[in-house]
Amino acid sequence: MQFERARDGFSINGQRYVDAQGTISAYSYDIPSGDFTYVLETEPGYYVVKAGRATTQNEPVVIANAQRGGGLWTVTTVTGRSFSGRRLIPSSRGFVIASDNMGSRYVAGKGATSFAAPADFSIAPLQNGDAVNTGYVLLERAPVPEGPSQVGNIVGGLIGAAKLIGPAAGLGTSENYAMLDVLKGSSGNAGGSKSAEADIAVGLVGAAQALGSSMGIGKKDDYALFNVSSGRIVPLNITLESKQAEVLSDCKLKNAMAAKCSRLESLDSIYAAGGKRNMEHYFWRIHWFNVPGRPILVAQEKGTKKVTATDLNSGKKVILFERMLGISDFAVTQEIDGKINATAKMGFSSESRQDVAALIDKLKNVAEDSDIN
């Protein structure tokens, strides 16, 4: 049994799955059981949630009806349970309905479990793991907007950081330090406006955090797995900044440091332009699976240098792949018996690791005390 993702749907054993009643807008599946659930838009603003099992010839059945308006989902199951929230996320045998850090996990035939994650997180809109069989959902740290009074301090701090990091990263040329002088001018009283400061800060905060992460400087736990039953948290050293694939149009140069666009469409998408996987997106960097009775996480953290695997029950973490120059691409698959396999592009060659759960038992534990709370 094999499922394969696509930008606008999924395939089962190489056969594209189509529902003639509408358009599939979201889906989830579990390979060992063959269970799958999808959200089907039947007409604008109206949806049904269907669940099926790929190992049988039976047609998927409707488990809920849903409407979406004003950014809010209203969902009613066929058993009469009602839910509302800003995100409707299918799982293999049900769905998660969530707003900010609070949500409910509904399992067809079993009912609902309500949960509340830490207040500084929200439930991530895209989940590359099954909340039903693993018990975990992915959280995303809620961004904290910077007020105007903080912008000058941010720019000043970044200038100092750039001077420290610059020489180590080969940025010690006169041209690069001239760029820092531009920053000083725009952040000082005699320099540019507050809006110019804001543009510079917004552009540089993400860049500085991403650079620090890729160089192994600091730790930025912007994502975490959360067990909806126990409240257990597994922090992930992945930043928010690489989350979005952005489509820009009508861009105009505003100053020497920033481009101001009259239109910016930001697509919280797992695909880049041309339909290729956007490997900077958290979706492709965080995978978790149910190896019957044993949830396993495979993730690319701390920039692109390492791919690790973690037993979510014991907390043991091992390194599957490591390359100082970075791992540009990796993929994880699961077989019908639950076995997990991983491949990674290591420069001009590829390497594979078979049976990740067995490797966790054999390899050295590299988990830190703070990795699981």
C-alpha positions as CSV (number, residue, x, y, z in Angstrom):
1,M,0.0,0.0,0.0
2,Q,1.5,3.3,-1.0
3,F,0.1,6.9,-0.9
4,E,1.7,9.7,-2.8
5,R,1.2,13.4,-2.3
6,A,0.4,15.9,-5.1
7,R,-0.3,19.6,-5.1
8,D,-4.0,19.2,-5.6
9,G,-4.7,15.7,-4.3
10,F,-3.1,12.3,-3.7
11,S,-2.6,8.9,-5.3
12,I,-3.1,5.3,-4.0
13,N,-0.8,2.7,-5.4
14,G,0.1,5.0,-8.3
15,Q,-3.6,5.7,-9.1
16,R,-4.7,9.3,-8.7
17,Y,-7.7,9.5,-6.3
18,V,-10.6,11.5,-7.6
19,D,-14.0,12.3,-6.1
20,A,-16.5,13.4,-8.7
21,Q,-18.5,15.3,-6.1
22,G,-16.0,18.1,-5.8
23,T,-12.4,19.2,-5.3
24,I,-10.1,17.7,-2.6
25,S,-8.7,20.6,-0.6
26,A,-6.9,18.7,2.2
27,Y,-6.2,15.1,3.2
28,S,-4.3,12.8,5.5
29,Y,-3.5,9.1,5.5
30,D,-1.9,6.3,7.5
31,I,0.0,3.7,5.4
32,P,0.0,0.7,7.7
33,S,-3.8,0.7,8.1
34,G,-4.7,2.2,4.7
35,D,-7.0,4.7,6.4
36,F,-7.4,8.1,4.8
37,T,-9.6,11.2,5.3
38,Y,-10.1,14.2,3.0
39,V,-11.9,17.5,2.9
40,L,-14.0,17.9,-0.3
41,E,-15.3,21.3,-1.5
42,T,-18.6,20.5,-3.1
43,E,-19.4,24.2,-3.9
44,P,-17.9,27.5,-2.8
45,G,-17.8,27.6,1.0
46,Y,-19.4,24.2,1.5
47,Y,-17.5,21.0,2.2
48,V,-17.9,17.4,3.3
49,V,-15.3,15.4,5.2
50,K,-15.0,11.8,4.0
51,A,-13.1,8.8,5.4
52,G,-12.1,5.6,3.7
53,R,-9.8,2.6,3.9
54,A,-7.6,1.8,0.8
55,T,-7.4,-1.9,1.6
56,T,-11.1,-2.4,1.0
57,Q,-13.4,-1.9,-2.1
58,N,-15.8,0.2,0.0
59,E,-16.4,3.8,-1.0
60,P,-15.4,6.5,1.5
61,V,-18.2,7.6,3.8
62,V,-19.2,11.1,4.9
63,I,-18.2,11.7,8.6
64,A,-19.0,15.4,8.7
65,N,-20.3,18.4,6.8
66,A,-18.6,21.8,7.0
67,Q,-19.0,25.4,6.0
68,R,-16.3,28.1,5.8
69,G,-17.0,31.8,6.0
70,G,-15.1,34.8,7.3
71,G,-12.1,32.7,8.0
72,L,-14.1,30.4,10.4
73,W,-15.0,26.8,9.9
74,T,-18.3,25.3,11.2
75,V,-18.2,21.5,11.3
76,T,-21.1,19.1,12.1
77,T,-20.4,15.4,12.3
78,V,-23.0,12.9,11.1
79,T,-23.5,11.9,14.7
80,G,-24.5,15.5,15.6
81,R,-21.4,16.9,17.2
82,S,-20.6,20.5,16.3
83,F,-17.3,22.3,16.2
84,S,-16.0,25.6,15.1
85,G,-12.5,26.9,14.5
86,R,-10.1,28.7,12.2
87,R,-8.4,25.6,10.9
88,L,-9.8,22.3,9.8
89,I,-7.0,19.6,9.5
90,P,-7.9,16.1,8.4
91,S,-6.2,13.1,10.1
92,S,-6.4,9.4,8.9
93,R,-9.7,8.6,10.7
94,G,-11.1,12.0,11.5
95,F,-10.0,15.6,11.8
96,V,-8.5,18.3,14.1
97,I,-10.5,21.6,14.4
98,A,-8.4,24.4,15.9
99,S,-8.2,28.1,16.8
100,D,-4.9,29.5,18.0
101,N,-3.5,27.1,20.6
102,M,-6.8,25.3,21.4
103,G,-8.4,22.5,19.4
104,S,-10.4,19.2,19.3
105,R,-9.3,15.9,17.8
106,Y,-12.3,14.0,16.4
107,V,-11.9,10.3,15.6
108,A,-14.8,8.7,13.6
109,G,-16.6,6.2,15.8
110,K,-14.8,7.2,19.0
111,G,-15.6,10.9,19.6
112,A,-13.6,14.0,20.4
113,T,-10.7,15.0,22.6
114,S,-10.2,18.6,23.5
115,F,-6.7,20.0,24.1
116,A,-4.9,23.3,24.8
117,A,-1.3,23.8,23.8
118,P,1.0,26.4,25.4
119,A,-0.3,30.0,24.8
120,D,2.7,31.1,22.8
121,F,2.0,28.5,20.1
122,S,-0.8,27.8,17.6
123,I,-1.7,24.6,15.8
124,A,0.2,24.6,12.5
125,P,-2.0,24.6,9.5
126,L,-0.1,21.9,7.7
127,Q,0.6,18.5,9.4
128,N,2.9,15.9,7.9
129,G,2.0,13.3,10.5
130,D,-1.2,11.6,11.7
131,A,-2.8,13.0,14.9
132,V,-5.0,9.9,15.3
133,N,-2.4,7.1,15.4
134,T,0.6,9.0,16.8
135,G,-1.3,11.2,19.3
136,Y,0.8,14.3,18.2
137,V,0.0,17.5,16.4
138,L,2.5,20.1,15.2
139,L,2.6,23.5,16.8
140,E,3.9,26.7,15.4
141,R,5.1,29.6,17.5
142,A,2.9,32.6,17.3
143,P,4.9,35.5,15.8
144,V,5.4,38.5,18.1
145,P,5.1,41.8,16.2
146,E,7.8,44.4,16.8
147,G,6.5,47.8,17.8
148,P,8.0,51.0,16.3
149,S,10.0,51.8,19.5
150,Q,11.7,48.4,19.2
151,V,12.8,48.8,15.6
152,G,15.8,51.0,16.3
153,N,17.1,48.5,18.9
154,I,16.6,45.6,16.4
155,V,18.6,47.4,13.7
156,G,21.3,48.4,16.1
157,G,21.6,44.8,17.4
158,L,21.8,43.4,13.9
159,I,24.5,45.8,13.0
160,G,26.6,44.6,15.9
161,A,25.8,41.0,15.1
162,A,26.7,41.5,11.5
163,K,30.1,42.9,12.5
164,L,30.8,39.9,14.6
165,I,29.5,37.3,12.1
166,G,30.7,39.1,9.0
167,P,34.4,38.3,9.1
168,A,33.7,34.6,10.0
169,A,31.4,34.3,7.1
170,G,33.7,36.1,4.6
171,L,31.7,39.4,4.7
172,G,34.5,41.7,5.8
173,T,34.8,43.7,2.6
174,S,34.4,47.5,2.4
175,E,31.3,47.1,0.4
176,N,29.6,45.0,3.1
177,Y,30.6,47.5,5.8
178,A,29.3,50.3,3.6
179,M,25.9,48.5,3.7
180,L,26.1,48.6,7.5
181,D,26.7,52.4,7.3
182,V,23.4,52.6,5.4
183,L,21.7,50.8,8.2
184,K,23.2,53.2,10.8
185,G,22.0,56.2,8.8
186,S,18.5,54.9,8.5
187,S,18.3,54.0,12.2
188,G,19.7,57.3,13.5
189,N,17.9,60.6,14.0
190,A,19.5,62.1,11.0
191,G,18.7,59.1,8.8
192,G,15.6,57.7,7.2
193,S,12.1,57.5,8.4
194,K,10.4,55.1,10.8
195,S,8.9,53.2,7.9
196,A,12.4,52.8,6.4
197,E,13.6,51.4,9.7
198,A,10.7,49.0,9.8
199,D,11.4,47.7,6.3
200,I,15.0,47.2,7.2
201,A,14.2,45.4,10.5
202,V,11.6,43.1,8.9
203,G,14.0,42.2,6.1
204,L,17.0,41.5,8.4
205,V,15.5,39.8,11.5
206,G,14.5,36.8,9.5
207,A,17.8,36.8,7.6
208,A,19.9,37.0,10.8
209,Q,17.9,34.2,12.5
210,A,18.2,32.0,9.4
211,L,21.9,32.7,9.1
212,G,22.4,31.9,12.8
213,S,20.5,28.7,12.5
214,S,22.4,27.5,9.5
215,M,25.7,28.3,11.2
216,G,24.6,26.5,14.3
217,I,24.4,29.7,16.3
218,G,21.7,29.7,18.9
219,K,18.5,27.7,19.1
220,K,15.2,28.7,17.6
221,D,12.4,26.4,18.7
222,D,9.6,27.9,16.5
223,Y,7.9,24.5,16.0
224,A,7.1,21.6,18.4
225,L,5.2,18.4,18.5
226,F,2.4,18.3,21.1
227,N,0.8,15.1,22.5
228,V,-2.9,15.9,22.8
229,S,-3.5,13.4,25.6
230,S,-0.4,13.8,27.8
231,G,0.5,17.4,27.0
232,R,4.1,16.3,26.3
233,I,6.1,18.8,24.1
234,V,8.9,18.0,21.7
235,P,10.7,21.2,20.7
236,L,12.1,21.4,17.1
237,N,15.0,23.7,16.2
238,I,13.4,25.1,13.1
239,T,12.6,28.8,12.4
240,L,9.4,30.4,11.1
241,E,11.2,32.5,8.5
242,S,11.5,29.8,5.8
243,K,7.8,28.8,6.1
244,Q,6.3,30.6,3.2
245,A,6.7,30.5,-0.6
246,E,6.1,34.0,-1.7
247,V,4.7,35.3,-5.0
248,L,5.8,38.8,-5.7
249,S,4.5,41.2,-8.3
250,D,4.6,44.9,-9.1
251,C,7.8,45.4,-7.0
252,K,9.3,48.8,-6.8
253,L,12.7,49.7,-5.3
254,K,12.1,51.8,-2.3
255,N,15.7,52.3,-1.0
256,A,19.1,50.7,-1.1
257,M,18.2,48.0,1.3
258,A,14.6,46.9,0.7
259,A,12.1,46.4,-2.2
260,K,8.6,47.6,-1.5
261,C,5.9,45.7,-3.4
262,S,2.4,47.0,-4.0
263,R,1.1,43.5,-4.1
264,L,2.4,40.5,-2.1
265,E,0.6,37.2,-2.2
266,S,2.1,35.0,0.5
267,L,1.2,31.3,0.0
268,D,1.6,29.1,3.0
269,S,2.5,26.4,0.6
270,I,4.6,23.2,0.6
271,Y,5.4,23.7,-3.1
272,A,7.6,26.3,-4.7
273,A,7.2,27.8,-8.2
274,G,7.0,25.1,-10.8
275,G,5.5,22.6,-8.5
276,K,8.7,21.4,-6.9
277,R,8.8,20.6,-3.2
278,N,9.8,23.7,-1.2
279,M,12.4,22.1,1.0
280,E,12.7,25.2,3.2
281,H,9.1,24.8,4.3
282,Y,8.6,23.1,7.7
283,F,6.2,20.6,6.1
284,W,8.9,18.7,4.4
285,R,11.3,19.1,7.3
286,I,9.1,17.5,10.0
287,H,7.7,14.0,9.5
288,W,6.2,11.8,12.2
289,F,4.8,8.3,11.9
290,N,3.1,5.5,13.8
291,V,5.4,2.5,13.8
292,P,2.7,0.4,15.4
293,G,2.7,1.4,19.1
294,R,5.8,3.6,18.6
295,P,5.6,7.1,17.2
296,I,8.8,8.1,15.4
297,L,9.9,11.7,14.4
298,V,12.3,12.4,11.5
299,A,13.3,16.0,11.1
300,Q,15.8,18.4,9.6
301,E,16.8,20.8,12.3
302,K,19.4,23.5,13.1
303,G,19.7,24.6,9.5
304,T,20.4,21.9,6.9
305,K,23.3,20.1,8.4
306,K,21.6,17.2,10.1
307,V,18.6,14.9,9.7
308,T,17.7,13.2,13.0
309,A,15.2,10.6,14.2
310,T,13.5,10.5,17.6
311,D,11.6,7.9,19.4
312,L,8.7,10.0,20.8
313,N,8.0,7.5,23.6
314,S,11.5,7.3,25.0
315,G,13.0,10.7,23.8
316,K,16.0,9.0,22.3
317,K,17.4,10.9,19.3
318,V,20.0,9.8,16.7
319,I,21.6,11.3,13.7
320,L,20.6,9.7,10.4
321,F,22.5,12.1,8.1
322,E,25.1,14.8,8.6
323,R,27.0,17.0,6.2
324,M,28.8,20.2,7.1
325,L,28.0,21.8,3.8
326,G,24.3,21.1,4.2
327,I,21.7,18.5,3.0
328,S,19.7,20.1,0.2
329,D,17.0,17.4,0.0
330,F,15.7,14.5,1.9
331,A,12.7,12.3,1.9
332,V,11.0,9.8,4.3
333,T,8.7,6.9,3.3
334,Q,6.8,4.3,5.2
335,E,6.1,0.7,4.2
336,I,2.8,-1.1,4.9
337,D,4.5,-3.0,7.8
338,G,5.3,0.3,9.4
339,K,9.0,0.3,8.6
340,I,10.4,3.8,7.9
341,N,13.1,4.5,5.3
342,A,15.0,7.8,4.6
343,T,17.1,9.1,1.8
344,A,19.2,12.3,1.6
345,K,21.1,14.2,-1.1
346,M,24.6,14.5,0.2
347,G,26.2,16.8,-2.4
348,F,26.4,15.0,-5.7
349,S,25.4,11.6,-4.3
350,S,22.5,10.2,-2.3
351,E,22.5,8.0,0.8
352,S,19.7,5.9,2.3
353,R,18.9,4.6,5.8
354,Q,16.6,1.6,6.1
355,D,14.4,0.8,9.1
356,V,14.8,4.0,11.1
357,A,13.2,2.5,14.2
358,A,15.9,-0.2,14.3
359,L,18.6,2.5,13.8
360,I,17.3,4.4,16.8
361,D,17.9,1.4,18.9
362,K,21.4,0.9,17.6
363,L,22.9,4.4,17.3
364,K,24.2,6.9,19.9
365,N,21.7,9.0,21.7
366,V,22.3,12.7,21.0
367,A,19.2,14.1,22.7
368,E,19.6,17.1,24.9
369,D,17.8,17.4,28.3
370,S,15.5,20.1,26.8
371,D,14.5,18.1,23.7
372,I,11.4,16.6,25.3
373,N,9.4,18.2,28.2
